[in-house]
Amino acid sequence: MKSIETADTRMRVKLVPGKDESGYLDPKTLAELSMTEDRSSSETISEPTVEMMRAGIGWQNAKDITTHELVVEDKEFEGIPVRTYERKDVVNEVLPAIVFYHGGGFFGGSLDTVDLPCRRLADLAGIRVFSVEYGLAPEHPYPEAVINAHKMVVYIHHHHEELKVNVNHLNVMGDSAGGNLTYVVSLLDRLYGTNYIKNAVSVYPVVYQGKNEEQLKRFYDLSAIKVHEHEELVHQHIKGFMDFFYFIDRWYIQDADPESWMISPYNVEGDLLKNMPRTLYIAGEYDALRLQGDAFYEQAKKAGTDIYCLRYNGMIHSFMDKVGDYVQADDCLKESVQFILDS
């Protein structure tokens, strides 16, 4: 995909195919948003249940585009379900590892919803992928997801020999809520002084779930979202996406402090932020979480963190799930693997 240069040497921007500048929806995204608007305008639905919300997560048109035979196994590590992926041709080798955390607002998503992206990650290189089924709210509210996510890094580190993992090349990656967990687990790794994690890849993460009105105004400032066409459609999508935070508050955060950096990593300060692992932050141009994700990136960069940014123009939230359908999804996975293996 074609990239454009930016004044920030740590940031790369990938253009919508066929466009030479930013500010345009990808045609597939336009069709998706138009369909969503048509459906929402014709339906009146009472407050959805957690089951209804979970059922809507995932992308039905995603396809398996792997090119190697894989070994995929469902396991449990200390009672936590984990799905492992590795290429058959390197199954007996000691490999770098990715511990992957799925998205879904902390109340949805599963090993199945990220199965195709995880297959593709393992397919792209000699790398072992561990997809983690952390506890979901409301049955398992905060801090269980954080505990589960961190525990898996510790477990894989301590069992690296039997798991055939290069103990010096243990990496974390996640999307959306999983991107939040990627940041939080990376920070915990540095807080405890374990330094198990080599690289982190956080894909359109949620980084602020607090109530500070000035911050919220900044993170959802529609005037900062520049679009040459279909502006109303884009703005409506972003405003609608904010409804998810009601359910995150109610089901996941509950009575916990939403300003805690273990819920809102944007609020982390000082050397802890500076000493994060080498990190790649990925977002879509029209992702509703982009402004807060960008703010975390800028804050981390200012603190001296070894962090980089990759933006996909024309994309909204969850584009990584659309592997085999959106070219940006596969490109995002390729970039993630390359970033991890380059160090």
KOLLO-594302 format. One record per residue (C-alpha): x, y negated, z negated; residue in one letter; chain. Coordinates in Angstrom, 3 decimals, always signed. Each point is the difference from the previous one (the first is absolute). Example, Ala and Ser with C-alpha at 12.3 -4.5 7.8 and 13.67 -1.06 7.14 Angstrom:
+----------+----------+----------+---------+--------+
:       c1 :       c2 :       c3 : residuo : cadena :
+----------+----------+----------+---------+--------+
:  +12.300 :   +4.500 :   -7.800 :       A :      A :
:   +1.370 :   -3.440 :   +0.660 :       S :      A :
+----------+----------+----------+---------+--------+
% end
This chain:
+----------+----------+----------+---------+--------+
:       c1 :       c2 :       c3 : residuo : cadena :
+----------+----------+----------+---------+--------+
:   +0.000 :   +0.000 :   +0.000 :       M :      A :
:   +1.147 :   -3.538 :   +0.804 :       K :      A :
:   +1.200 :   -2.125 :   -2.917 :       S :      A :
:   +0.428 :   -3.748 :   -0.376 :       I :      A :
:   +2.688 :   -1.803 :   -1.956 :       E :      A :
:   -0.859 :   -1.974 :   -3.126 :       T :      A :
:   +1.901 :   -2.561 :   -2.053 :       A :      A :
:   +0.172 :   +2.617 :   -2.757 :       D :      A :
:   +2.774 :   +2.426 :   +0.933 :       T :      A :
:   -1.518 :   +2.673 :   -2.261 :       R :      A :
:   -3.359 :   -0.099 :   +1.753 :       M :      A :
:   -1.007 :   +1.597 :   +3.288 :       R :      A :
:   -3.326 :   -0.544 :   +1.739 :       V :      A :
:   -1.337 :   +2.494 :   +2.543 :       K :      A :
:   -2.314 :   -1.416 :   +2.622 :       L :      A :
:   -3.327 :   +1.315 :   +1.184 :       V :      A :
:   +0.753 :   +1.900 :   +3.234 :       P :      A :
:   -0.414 :   -2.373 :   +2.934 :       G :      A :
:   +0.302 :   -3.165 :   -2.115 :       K :      A :
:   +2.970 :   -2.347 :   -0.283 :       D :      A :
:   -0.990 :   -1.808 :   -3.194 :       E :      A :
:   -1.745 :   +0.479 :   -3.308 :       S :      A :
:   -3.654 :   -0.788 :   -0.690 :       G :      A :
:   -1.869 :   +2.690 :   +1.922 :       Y :      A :
:   -1.948 :   +3.055 :   -1.092 :       L :      A :
:   +1.027 :   +3.303 :   +1.487 :       D :      A :
:   -2.839 :   +1.219 :   +2.297 :       P :      A :
:   -0.542 :   +3.103 :   -2.131 :       K :      A :
:   -0.207 :   -2.107 :   -3.142 :       T :      A :
:   -2.477 :   -2.340 :   +1.693 :       L :      A :
:   -2.214 :   +2.952 :   +0.904 :       A :      A :
:   +0.243 :   +1.330 :   -3.566 :       E :      A :
:   -0.924 :   -3.327 :   -1.593 :       L :      A :
:   -2.852 :   -0.579 :   +2.457 :       S :      A :
:   -1.443 :   +3.419 :   -0.783 :       M :      A :
:   +0.279 :   -0.622 :   -3.741 :       T :      A :
:   -1.742 :   -3.374 :   +0.307 :       E :      A :
:   -2.840 :   +1.493 :   +2.052 :       D :      A :
:   -0.497 :   +2.767 :   -2.532 :       R :      A :
:   +0.111 :   -2.272 :   -3.052 :       S :      A :
:   -2.452 :   -2.495 :   +1.510 :       S :      A :
:   -2.574 :   +2.716 :   +0.611 :       S :      A :
:   +0.294 :   +1.811 :   -3.336 :       E :      A :
:   -1.062 :   -0.933 :   -3.497 :       T :      A :
:   +1.709 :   +2.268 :   -2.528 :       I :      A :
:   -0.247 :   +0.031 :   -3.768 :       S :      A :
:   +3.221 :   +0.081 :   -2.004 :       E :      A :
:   +1.982 :   +2.983 :   +1.302 :       P :      A :
:   +0.975 :   +2.881 :   -2.234 :       T :      A :
:   +3.586 :   +1.185 :   -0.316 :       V :      A :
:   -0.933 :   +2.993 :   +2.150 :       E :      A :
:   -1.234 :   -2.305 :   +2.773 :       M :      A :
:   +3.137 :   -2.113 :   -0.195 :       M :      A :
:   +2.236 :   +3.054 :   +0.165 :       R :      A :
:   -1.854 :   +1.385 :   +2.988 :       A :      A :
:   +0.826 :   -3.105 :   +2.026 :       G :      A :
:   +3.774 :   +0.306 :   -0.385 :       I :      A :
:   +2.057 :   +1.384 :   +2.898 :       G :      A :
:   +0.005 :   -0.275 :   +3.785 :       W :      A :
:   -1.938 :   +2.588 :   +1.995 :       Q :      A :
:   +1.809 :   -0.706 :   +3.286 :       N :      A :
:   +3.472 :   +0.696 :   -1.382 :       A :      A :
:   +1.901 :   +2.818 :   +1.707 :       K :      A :
:   +2.890 :   +2.309 :   -0.763 :       D :      A :
:   +2.867 :   -1.157 :   +2.232 :       I :      A :
:   +2.774 :   +2.020 :   -1.578 :       T :      A :
:   +2.517 :   +1.534 :   +2.390 :       T :      A :
:   +1.685 :   +2.520 :   -2.314 :       H :      A :
:   -1.381 :   +3.011 :   -1.836 :       E :      A :
:   -0.515 :   -0.956 :   -3.632 :       L :      A :
:   -0.189 :   +1.883 :   -3.271 :       V :      A :
:   -2.807 :   -1.531 :   -2.058 :       V :      A :
:   -0.810 :   +1.309 :   -3.487 :       E :      A :
:   -2.359 :   -0.978 :   -2.804 :       D :      A :
:   +1.661 :   +0.212 :   -3.420 :       K :      A :
:   -0.305 :   -1.312 :   -3.526 :       E :      A :
:   +2.774 :   -1.745 :   -1.908 :       F :      A :
:   -0.827 :   -0.259 :   -3.703 :       E :      A :
:   -3.702 :   +0.315 :   +0.784 :       G :      A :
:   +0.020 :   -2.691 :   +2.704 :       I :      A :
:   -0.953 :   +1.147 :   +3.535 :       P :      A :
:   +2.728 :   -0.650 :   +2.550 :       V :      A :
:   +0.091 :   +0.829 :   +3.717 :       R :      A :
:   +3.468 :   +0.546 :   +1.437 :       T :      A :
:   +1.050 :   -0.451 :   +3.628 :       Y :      A :
:   +3.199 :   +1.011 :   +1.747 :       E :      A :
:   +1.085 :   +1.009 :   +3.460 :       R :      A :
:   +0.420 :   +3.732 :   +0.395 :       K :      A :
:   +3.390 :   -0.425 :   +1.667 :       D :      A :
:   +1.440 :   -1.642 :   -3.143 :       V :      A :
:   -2.021 :   +1.779 :   -2.674 :       V :      A :
:   +3.091 :   +1.471 :   -1.668 :       N :      A :
:   +2.040 :   -3.209 :   +0.032 :       E :      A :
:   +0.432 :   -2.537 :   -2.788 :       V :      A :
:   -1.833 :   -3.093 :   +1.291 :       L :      A :
:   -0.841 :   -3.587 :   -0.915 :       P :      A :
:   -3.483 :   -0.227 :   -1.491 :       A :      A :
:   -2.981 :   -2.318 :   +0.131 :       I :      A :
:   -2.447 :   +0.013 :   -2.921 :       V :      A :
:   -3.204 :   -1.294 :   +1.595 :       F :      A :
:   -2.976 :   -1.649 :   -1.759 :       Y :      A :
:   -3.251 :   -0.277 :   +1.964 :       H :      A :
:   -2.261 :   -3.040 :   +0.061 :       G :      A :
:   -3.669 :   -0.257 :   -0.886 :       G :      A :
:   -0.504 :   -2.721 :   -2.601 :       G :      A :
:   +1.144 :   +2.256 :   -2.864 :       F :      A :
:   -3.410 :   +1.706 :   +0.161 :       F :      A :
:   +0.175 :   +1.721 :   +3.393 :       G :      A :
:   +2.315 :   +1.513 :   +2.540 :       G :      A :
:   +1.583 :   +3.415 :   -0.237 :       S :      A :
:   +2.677 :   +2.287 :   +1.349 :       L :      A :
:   -2.290 :   +0.554 :   +2.985 :       D :      A :
:   -0.470 :   -3.671 :   +0.907 :       T :      A :
:   +3.772 :   -0.441 :   +0.442 :       V :      A :
:   +0.714 :   +3.482 :   +1.318 :       D :      A :
:   +0.691 :   -1.113 :   +3.582 :       L :      A :
:   +2.292 :   -2.914 :   -0.947 :       P :      A :
:   +1.940 :   +2.295 :   -2.347 :       C :      A :
:   +0.298 :   +2.641 :   +2.714 :       R :      A :
:   +1.393 :   -2.606 :   +2.346 :       R :      A :
:   +2.519 :   -1.247 :   -2.587 :       L :      A :
:   +1.381 :   +3.506 :   -0.425 :       A :      A :
:   -0.097 :   +0.593 :   +3.741 :       D :      A :
:   +2.088 :   -3.053 :   +0.842 :       L :      A :
:   +3.189 :   +1.092 :   -1.781 :       A :      A :
:   +1.598 :   +2.429 :   -2.376 :       G :      A :
:   -1.847 :   -1.312 :   -3.012 :       I :      A :
:   -2.130 :   +1.706 :   -2.652 :       R :      A :
:   -3.322 :   -1.663 :   -0.839 :       V :      A :
:   -1.839 :   +0.425 :   -3.309 :       F :      A :
:   -3.543 :   -1.416 :   +0.163 :       S :      A :
:   -1.392 :   -0.578 :   -3.511 :       V :      A :
:   -3.628 :   +0.437 :   -1.110 :       E :      A :
:   +0.039 :   -2.383 :   -2.958 :       Y :      A :
:   -3.015 :   -0.326 :   -2.302 :       G :      A :
:   -2.846 :   -2.104 :   +1.418 :       L :      A :
:   -2.306 :   -2.417 :   -1.782 :       A :      A :
:   -2.567 :   -0.101 :   -1.476 :       P :      A :
:   +0.656 :   +3.511 :   -1.286 :       E :      A :
:   +3.651 :   -0.917 :   -0.552 :       H :      A :
:   +0.362 :   -3.777 :   -0.459 :       P :      A :
:   +3.226 :   -1.977 :   -0.413 :       Y :      A :
:   +2.685 :   +0.928 :   -1.023 :       P :      A :
:   -0.371 :   +3.622 :   +1.187 :       E :      A :
:   +0.836 :   -0.737 :   +3.642 :       A :      A :
:   +3.180 :   -1.787 :   -1.068 :       V :      A :
:   +0.950 :   +2.809 :   -2.384 :       I :      A :
:   -0.597 :   +2.675 :   +2.644 :       N :      A :
:   +1.872 :   -1.934 :   +2.685 :       A :      A :
:   +3.045 :   -0.616 :   -2.179 :       H :      A :
:   -0.016 :   +3.529 :   -1.387 :       K :      A :
:   +0.362 :   +1.421 :   +3.502 :       M :      A :
:   +3.173 :   -1.992 :   +0.664 :       V :      A :
:   +1.467 :   +1.226 :   -3.279 :       V :      A :
:   -1.077 :   +3.583 :   +0.685 :       Y :      A :
:   +1.447 :   +0.096 :   +3.510 :       I :      A :
:   +3.249 :   -1.553 :   -1.221 :       H :      A :
:   +0.409 :   +2.598 :   -2.743 :       H :      A :
:   -0.994 :   +2.890 :   +2.292 :       H :      A :
:   +1.895 :   -1.183 :   +3.059 :       H :      A :
:   +2.052 :   +3.178 :   +0.325 :       E :      A :
:   -2.965 :   +2.391 :   +0.213 :       E :      A :
:   -1.917 :   -2.485 :   +2.192 :       L :      A :
:   +3.020 :   -0.434 :   +2.311 :       K :      A :
:   -0.039 :   -3.773 :   -0.395 :       V :      A :
:   +3.059 :   -2.218 :   +0.311 :       N :      A :
:   -0.011 :   -1.481 :   -3.501 :       V :      A :
:   +1.727 :   -3.121 :   +1.314 :       N :      A :
:   -2.633 :   -0.576 :   +2.670 :       H :      A :
:   -3.343 :   -0.014 :   -1.820 :       L :      A :
:   -2.401 :   -2.585 :   +1.464 :       N :      A :
:   -3.551 :   -1.188 :   -0.698 :       V :      A :
:   -2.678 :   -1.157 :   +2.418 :       M :      A :
:   -3.698 :   -0.788 :   -0.147 :       G :      A :
:   -2.807 :   -1.969 :   +1.606 :       D :      A :
:   -2.448 :   -2.458 :   -1.589 :       S :      A :
:   -0.604 :   +1.280 :   -3.552 :       A :      A :
:   +2.883 :   +2.352 :   +0.725 :       G :      A :
:   +2.075 :   -3.030 :   +0.998 :       G :      A :
:   -0.768 :   -1.464 :   -3.411 :       N :      A :
:   +1.145 :   +3.237 :   -1.640 :       L :      A :
:   +3.142 :   -0.060 :   +2.154 :       T :      A :
:   +0.943 :   -3.385 :   -1.450 :       Y :      A :
:   -0.991 :   +0.906 :   -3.563 :       V :      A :
:   +1.871 :   +3.315 :   -0.009 :       V :      A :
:   +3.057 :   -1.701 :   +1.520 :       S :      A :
:   -0.073 :   -2.615 :   -2.755 :       L :      A :
:   -0.442 :   +2.643 :   -2.712 :       L :      A :
:   +2.961 :   +1.893 :   +1.421 :       D :      A :
:   +2.148 :   -3.097 :   -0.480 :       R :      A :
:   -1.564 :   -0.917 :   -3.357 :       L :      A :
:   +0.928 :   +3.415 :   -1.420 :       Y :      A :
:   +3.459 :   -0.184 :   +1.552 :       G :      A :
:   -0.424 :   +3.313 :   +1.805 :       T :      A :
:   +0.676 :   -1.377 :   +3.503 :       N :      A :
:   -1.361 :   +3.158 :   +1.638 :       Y :      A :
:   -1.576 :   -1.867 :   +2.942 :       I :      A :
:   +2.192 :   -0.952 :   +2.955 :       K :      A :
:   -2.547 :   -1.736 :   +2.293 :       N :      A :
:   -3.634 :   -1.075 :   -0.183 :       A :      A :
:   -2.479 :   -0.597 :   +2.826 :       V :      A :
:   -3.183 :   -1.816 :   -1.011 :       S :      A :
:   -2.686 :   -0.175 :   +2.686 :       V :      A :
:   -2.607 :   -2.793 :   -0.399 :       Y :      A :
:   +0.138 :   +0.218 :   -3.814 :       P :      A :
:   -2.351 :   -1.608 :   -2.489 :       V :      A :
:   +2.294 :   -1.986 :   -2.290 :       V :      A :
:   -2.373 :   -2.287 :   -1.910 :       Y :      A :
:   -3.186 :   +1.121 :   -1.748 :       Q :      A :
:   -0.186 :   -2.706 :   -2.625 :       G :      A :
:   -2.504 :   -2.815 :   -0.505 :       K :      A :
:   +2.106 :   -3.144 :   +0.347 :       N :      A :
:   -2.147 :   -2.240 :   +2.202 :       E :      A :
:   +2.928 :   -1.890 :   +1.506 :       E :      A :
:   +1.708 :   +3.220 :   +0.999 :       Q :      A :
:   -3.170 :   +1.445 :   +1.468 :       L :      A :
:   -0.633 :   -3.179 :   +1.967 :       K :      A :
:   +3.533 :   +0.213 :   +1.383 :       R :      A :
:   -0.203 :   +3.700 :   +0.852 :       F :      A :
:   -3.331 :   -0.334 :   +1.814 :       Y :      A :
:   +0.517 :   -3.364 :   +1.712 :       D :      A :
:   -1.695 :   +0.532 :   +3.348 :       L :      A :
:   +1.615 :   -3.145 :   +1.392 :       S :      A :
:   +3.339 :   +1.836 :   -0.199 :       A :      A :
:   -1.293 :   +2.736 :   +2.321 :       I :      A :
:   +0.612 :   -1.277 :   +3.518 :       K :      A :
:   -1.960 :   +1.617 :   +2.817 :       V :      A :
:   -0.579 :   -1.320 :   +3.517 :       H :      A :
:   -3.114 :   +2.067 :   +0.678 :       E :      A :
:   -2.748 :   +1.579 :   -2.128 :       H :      A :
:   +0.926 :   -2.060 :   -3.063 :       E :      A :
:   -3.408 :   +0.430 :   -1.619 :       E :      A :
:   +0.210 :   +3.781 :   +0.378 :       L :      A :
:   +3.437 :   +0.121 :   -1.616 :       V :      A :
:   -1.014 :   -2.284 :   -2.856 :       H :      A :
:   -3.158 :   +1.997 :   -0.629 :       Q :      A :
:   +2.047 :   +3.192 :   -0.209 :       H :      A :
:   +2.375 :   -1.512 :   -2.551 :       I :      A :
:   -2.820 :   -1.365 :   -2.161 :       K :      A :
:   -1.771 :   +3.361 :   +0.133 :       G :      A :
:   +3.141 :   +1.848 :   -1.005 :       F :      A :
:   +0.121 :   -1.944 :   -3.267 :       M :      A :
:   -3.065 :   +1.956 :   -1.151 :       D :      A :
:   +2.295 :   +2.964 :   -0.616 :       F :      A :
:   +1.499 :   -1.757 :   -2.999 :       F :      A :
:   -3.297 :   +0.221 :   -1.852 :       Y :      A :
:   +0.262 :   +3.773 :   +0.115 :       F :      A :
:   +3.709 :   +0.017 :   -0.852 :       I :      A :
:   -0.774 :   -2.165 :   -3.055 :       D :      A :
:   -2.928 :   +2.124 :   -1.059 :       R :      A :
:   +1.405 :   +3.456 :   +0.663 :       W :      A :
:   +3.789 :   -0.251 :   -0.148 :       Y :      A :
:   +1.062 :   -2.964 :   -2.138 :       I :      A :
:   -2.968 :   +0.072 :   -2.411 :       Q :      A :
:   +1.176 :   -1.520 :   -3.314 :       D :      A :
:   +3.697 :   -0.196 :   +0.880 :       A :      A :
:   +1.774 :   -3.311 :   +0.590 :       D :      A :
:   -0.183 :   -0.714 :   +3.756 :       P :      A :
:   +2.921 :   -2.434 :   -0.311 :       E :      A :
:   +2.387 :   +2.756 :   -1.125 :       S :      A :
:   +2.693 :   +0.550 :   +2.639 :       W :      A :
:   -0.830 :   +3.715 :   -0.110 :       M :      A :
:   -3.375 :   -0.967 :   +1.506 :       I :      A :
:   +1.054 :   -3.228 :   +1.735 :       S :      A :
:   +3.687 :   +0.355 :   +0.909 :       P :      A :
:   -0.039 :   -3.560 :   +1.327 :       Y :      A :
:   +0.318 :   -1.032 :   -3.647 :       N :      A :
:   +3.323 :   +1.761 :   -0.600 :       V :      A :
:   +2.904 :   -2.323 :   -0.708 :       E :      A :
:   +3.749 :   -0.274 :   -0.320 :       G :      A :
:   +2.629 :   +2.689 :   +0.389 :       D :      A :
:   -2.584 :   +2.763 :   +0.195 :       L :      A :
:   -1.262 :   -1.421 :   +3.296 :       L :      A :
:   +3.514 :   -0.741 :   +1.236 :       K :      A :
:   +1.144 :   +3.570 :   -0.627 :       N :      A :
:   -2.791 :   +1.733 :   +1.911 :       M :      A :
:   +1.154 :   +2.650 :   +2.482 :       P :      A :
:   +0.662 :   -1.019 :   +3.584 :       R :      A :
:   -3.547 :   -0.636 :   +1.231 :       T :      A :
:   -1.970 :   -0.309 :   +3.215 :       L :      A :
:   -3.350 :   -1.787 :   -0.200 :       Y :      A :
:   -2.393 :   +0.623 :   +2.924 :       I :      A :
:   -3.285 :   -1.812 :   +0.695 :       A :      A :
:   -2.432 :   -0.856 :   +2.753 :       G :      A :
:   -0.447 :   -3.579 :   +1.188 :       E :      A :
:   -3.696 :   +0.015 :   -0.976 :       Y :      A :
:   +0.183 :   +2.268 :   -3.016 :       D :      A :
:   -2.048 :   -1.447 :   -2.846 :       A :      A :
:   +2.913 :   +0.787 :   -2.345 :       L :      A :
:   +2.655 :   -1.623 :   +2.174 :       R :      A :
:   +0.239 :   -3.368 :   -1.734 :       L :      A :
:   +0.554 :   +1.541 :   -3.415 :       Q :      A :
:   +2.394 :   +2.544 :   +1.475 :       G :      A :
:   +1.918 :   -2.787 :   +1.719 :       D :      A :
:   +0.139 :   -1.944 :   -3.274 :       A :      A :
:   +1.539 :   +2.982 :   -1.793 :       F :      A :
:   +2.510 :   +0.395 :   +2.832 :       Y :      A :
:   +1.016 :   -3.670 :   -0.206 :       E :      A :
:   +0.244 :   +0.154 :   -3.776 :       Q :      A :
:   +2.127 :   +3.155 :   +0.131 :       A :      A :
:   +2.252 :   -1.447 :   +2.698 :       K :      A :
:   +0.512 :   -3.144 :   -2.081 :       K :      A :
:   +0.907 :   +2.139 :   -3.019 :       A :      A :
:   +2.714 :   +1.736 :   +2.018 :       G :      A :
:   -1.811 :   +3.258 :   +0.698 :       T :      A :
:   +1.227 :   +1.996 :   +3.013 :       D :      A :
:   -3.392 :   -0.217 :   +1.704 :       I :      A :
:   -1.137 :   -0.194 :   +3.636 :       Y :      A :
:   -3.301 :   -0.714 :   +1.736 :       C :      A :
:   -1.588 :   +1.562 :   +3.089 :       L :      A :
:   -3.276 :   -1.505 :   +1.265 :       R :      A :
:   -2.274 :   +1.505 :   +2.640 :       Y :      A :
:   -1.932 :   -2.643 :   +1.870 :       N :      A :
:   -3.682 :   +0.574 :   +0.674 :       G :      A :
:   -0.356 :   +2.626 :   -2.729 :       M :      A :
:   -2.312 :   +0.152 :   -3.016 :       I :      A :
:   +0.192 :   +2.195 :   -3.092 :       H :      A :
:   +0.515 :   +3.767 :   +0.213 :       S :      A :
:   +1.498 :   +0.064 :   +3.498 :       F :      A :
:   +2.586 :   +2.595 :   -1.070 :       M :      A :
:   -2.803 :   +2.557 :   -0.405 :       D :      A :
:   -0.771 :   -0.263 :   +3.718 :       K :      A :
:   +2.993 :   +2.027 :   +1.177 :       V :      A :
:   -0.651 :   +1.500 :   +3.422 :       G :      A :
:   -2.517 :   -2.750 :   +0.760 :       D :      A :
:   +1.788 :   -3.319 :   -0.616 :       Y :      A :
:   +3.536 :   -0.347 :   +1.346 :       V :      A :
:   +0.788 :   -2.229 :   -2.978 :       Q :      A :
:   -0.628 :   +2.881 :   -2.401 :       A :      A :
:   +2.631 :   +2.249 :   +1.530 :       D :      A :
:   +2.413 :   -2.907 :   +0.375 :       D :      A :
:   -0.464 :   -0.836 :   -3.685 :       C :      A :
:   +0.887 :   +3.578 :   -0.972 :       L :      A :
:   +3.052 :   +0.008 :   +2.280 :       K :      A :
:   +1.190 :   -3.285 :   -1.478 :       E :      A :
:   -0.493 :   +1.349 :   -3.522 :       S :      A :
:   +2.092 :   +3.106 :   +0.672 :       V :      A :
:   +2.702 :   -2.012 :   +1.729 :       Q :      A :
:   +0.163 :   -2.447 :   -2.926 :       F :      A :
:   +0.336 :   +2.841 :   -2.487 :       I :      A :
:   +2.643 :   +1.895 :   +1.939 :       L :      A :
:   +2.051 :   -3.096 :   +0.884 :       D :      A :
:   +1.314 :   -0.274 :   -3.552 :       S :      A :
+----------+----------+----------+---------+--------+
% end
